[in-house]
Amino acid sequence: MNAALDVIVVGGGIAGMAFATRLVDRNDQQPVRVRIFSKAAVEASNSFAAQGGVAAVMRLEDSFEQHIRDTMNVGAGRNDPDVVRLVVGEGPAMIRSMIDLGAHFDSDATGRLQLAREGGHSMARVVHHRDRTGEEIVRVLQARVRSSPHIEVIEPQRALDLLVEGEGTDRQCRGIRAMDLRSGDVMDHFASLVVLATGGAGQVYERTTNPIGATGDGVAMAIRADVDLRDMAFVQFHPTALHTTEPGPAFLISEAVRGAGARLSAPDGRPLMKAIHDMGDLAPRNVIARAIHREMQLTGSSHLWLDASPMGVARFAMEFPAIEKRCREMGIVAGRDRIPVVPAAHYMCGGIRTDDSGRTALKGLFALGECASSGLHGADRLASNSLLEALVIPKRAAGIVFTSAPIEKLRSSRPYRENWLSRRTSAIVTRALGSLRHAMSTHVGIIREEGGMLHTLCIIAMLERQIAPIWNRRRWSPELIDLRDLLVVARSITSAALAEPASMGAHYVEVK
C-alpha cells in the first residue's frame, strides 16, 4: 500500500472545496487525506454570498474569442492571455460538470440555460441560480465534501503562518501554524502540500461587500513567508452595494440587476452613465464605481439611485428574490421604488502569484481562488469570471498534485503554545482597525493620489509599532490577529499602487 498524500487546505469556500473533491476523485492514483482548516462555516464566506453567476460561453451566437476579448478589455491587457484562453475554454465543460453533480441553474421551459448579461460583457453569458449562485454551488460541493471519507473539515481554526523549512531553492512549505478559536491552543500541523484558498481582504476598507472574515489571511501568510505576489494594486469596488446606515458588511445589489434593465441615476434623477461610457450602465465596474464616487463628491450625496422600475415588481421578485427580500426589509419595493446604492470594496484582482494550475514559487504551496493571482483578471475582473476561475484552476491543481508534492512520512501535529486566545479586544486594536480602514478608504480606494498613499504608508507603520507590544504579550484576540494580517495586506496594496504610476483598470491615480 502506498503512503497517503496528506494535504492541508486553508479555507472552505468554493475554491477550497472544489480542489479537495477533485483531488479525492483521483484517490485511485494515490491514497489521499485532505484536511480543510476553516475559521468559520462556509455560509459566512464570499463564496456563499456570490449572487451573479459563472461566466461561460454557452450559446452559438457567443464565442470563446468574444469572452477572451471582454476579459482582456476589462483587465486593461494586464491579464496573462494564455491563462485567459485556458480558463475561458474550460467554461462550458465546467458548467456541464456542475450540472452533472446536481447543480440547478436557471433554465427556460425547454431546458435551455437562461443567461444574464453583466458589466463588461458583450454578450449574455452568465449562468446563474437566481441571485444565489454561490449558495447553489456551495450546496453541491459541500455535499460532496461531507460524503467523502477522505476529507475532514476542521473548524473553527484560524491559520496564523506557514511553516517553511530550508534555504534558497530548497525552501519548502511543510504545513501551517493555526489557532483553535474555541480553546485558544496554537498547533503546528504538517502536510505534504498546503493549499491556500482563504478568499479576499475587503475588511481592509470601511465599506465592503465582504464578510467579516475577509481579512487577507492567506496573502498575509504568503507575504511573511516571502512568497511572490502579483497585481496587488488592483482592488475592485463594486458600484452597487445597498446604502444603509447599519454597521457591518454591505449588501450587494447584483450587476445582473442592471443587466436586466435597471439604470443608475444621479440625485437629481438624470441618467448617470449615458454620457460617460458607450456601454452605459454595463460599463466595466471600475468605470461605474468612479462615476458614482465623483457624483457623490460633487453633490455631497451619501448615495446614488438604482432605478429597477423597467423590470417591474413581479419580475424583480422572481429573478432576484434575495435582493427583493433585503429591500423589502428596508421598506423598499424593488421594481417600483428606487434603490439607494454606493460603491464598496468587493474583490482582490491580485494576490499570491501562481501558474495556471495554482502552483506558487514556494515548493509545497498552492494558492487558489481570490487569494491567488493566476493572471486571469489583470487590472480589473470581468464580472462572474471569479466563480469560473474558482472551479477551473482547482480542477487543474488537483490534476498535477501527485507529481508536485513529495510523499513523505508525515509528522504529527504538535502543540506550539497553549491558550493564547484573549476574548477581550484592546481599545488600541479597535482604534487601529478604524484608522487603517479610514486611511485605505480615503487614499487607496476608488481614486488615489501619490501624497495620500505615502501618508497611508506612514499610518500603517505607526499602527504596526502600536500593536507590536500587544502582539508580543501573546494574548491574542481575534481582532488583533485580523489587524496583524490586514496591516500586512494594506502595506502590500499601497506599495504596489505607488509602484503603478499610470492609471489602469481598478487603479486610478489622480494627479494634483
Residue, then its C-alpha position, 0 to 999 in steps of 0.5 A: m500500500n502506498a503512503a497517503l498524500d496528506v494535504i492541508v487546505v486553508g479555507g472552505g469556500i468554493a475554491g477550497m472545496a472544489f480542489a479537495t473533491r477533485l483531488v479525492d476523485r483521483n484517490d485511485q492514483q494515490p491514497v489521499r487525506v485532505r484536511i480543510f482548516s476553516k475559521a468559520a462555516v462556509e455560509a459566512s464566506n464570499s463564496f456563499a454570498a456570490q449572487g451573479g453567476v459563472a461566466a461561460v460561453m454557452r450559446l452559438e451566437d457567443s464565442f470563446e474569442q468574444h469572452i477572451r476579448d471582454t476579459m482582456n478589455v476589462g483587465a486593461g491587457r494586464n491579464d496573462p492571455d494564455v491563462v485567459r484562453l485556458v480558463v475561458g475554454e474550460g467554461p462550458a465543460m465546467i458548467r456541464s460538470m456542475i450540472d452533472l453533480g446536481a447543480h440547478f441553474d436557471s433554465d427556460a421551459t425547454g431546458r435551455l440555460q437562461l443567461a444574464r448579461e453583466g458589466g463588461h460583457s458583450m454578450a449574455r453569458v452568465v449562468h446563474h441560480r437566481d441571485r444565489t449562485g454561490e449558495e447553489i454551488v456551495r450546496v453541491l460541493q459541500a455535499r460532496v465534501r461531507s460524503s467523502p471519507h477522505i476529507e475532514v473539515i476542521e473548524p473553527q481554526r484560524a491559520l496564523d503562518l506557514l511553516v517553511e523549512g530550508e534555504g534558497t531553492d530548497r525552501q519548502c512549505r511543510g504545513i501551517r501554524a493555526m489557532d483553535l478559536r474555541s480553546g485558544d491552543v496554537m498547533d503546528h500541523f504538517a502536510s505534504l502540500v498546503v493549499l491556500a484558498t482563504g478568499g479576499a481582504g475587503q475588511v481592509y476598507e470601511r465599506t465592503t461587500n465582504p464578510i467579516g472574515a475577509t481579512g487577507d489571511g492567506v496573502a498575509m501568510a504568503i507575504r511573511a513567508d516571502v512568497d511572490l505576489r502579483d497585481m496587488a494594486f488592483v482592488q475592485f469596488h463594486p458600484t452597487a452595494l445597498h446604502t444603509t446606515e447599519p454597521g457591518p458588511a454591505f449588501l450587494i445589489s447584483e450587476a445582473v440587476r442592471g443587466a436586466g434593465a435597471r439604470l443608475s441615476a444621479p440625485d437629481g434623477r438624470p441618467l448617470m452613465k449615458a454620457i460617460h461610457d458607450m456601454g452605459d450602465l454595463a460599463p466595466r465596474n471600475v468605470i461605474a464605481r468612479a462615476i458614482h464616487r465623483e457624483m457623490q463628491l460633487t453633490g455631497s450625496s451619501h448615495l446614488w439611485l438604482d432605478a429597477s422600475p423597467m423590470g417591474v415588481a413581479r419580475f424583480a421578485m422572481e429573478f432576484p428574490a434575495i435582493e427583493k427580500r433585503c429591500r423589502e426589509m428596508g421598506i423598499v419595493a424593488g421594481r417600483d421604488r428606487i434603490p439607494v446604492v454606493p460603491a464598496a470594496h468587493y474583490m482582490c484582482g491580485g494576490i499570491r502569484t501562481d501558474d495556471s494550475g495554482r502552483t506558487a514559487l514556494k515548493g509545497l504551496f498552492a494558492l487558489g481562488e481570490c487569494a491567488s493571482s493566476g493572471l486571469h483578471g489583470a487590472d480589473r475582473l470581468a464580472s462572474n469570471s471569479l466563480l469560473e476561475a474558482l472551479v477551473i484552476p482547482k480542477r487543474a491543481a488537483g490534476i498535477v498534485f501527485t507529481s508536485a508534492p513529495i510523499e513523505k512520512l508525515r509528522s504529527s501535529r504538535p502543540y506550539r503554545e497553549n491558550w493564547l486566545s484573549r476574548r477581550t479586544s484592546a481599545i488600541v486594536t479597535r482604534a487601529l482597525g478604524s484608522l487603517r480602514h479610514a486611511m485605505s478608504t480615503h487614499v487607496g480606494i476608488i481614486r488615489e493620489e501619490g501624497g495620500m498613499l505615502h501618508t497611508l504608508c506612514i499610518i500603517a507603520m505607526l499602527e504596526r509599532q502600536i500593536a507590536p507590544i500587544w502582539n508580543r504579550r501573546r494574548w491574542s484576540p481575534e481582532l488583533i490577529d485580523l489587524r496583524d494580517l490586514l496591516v500586512v495586506a494594506r502595506s502590500i496594496t499601497s506599495a504596489a499602487l505607488a509602484e503603478p504610476a499610470s492609471m489602469g483598470a481598478h487603479y486610478v491615480e489622480v494627479k494634483 
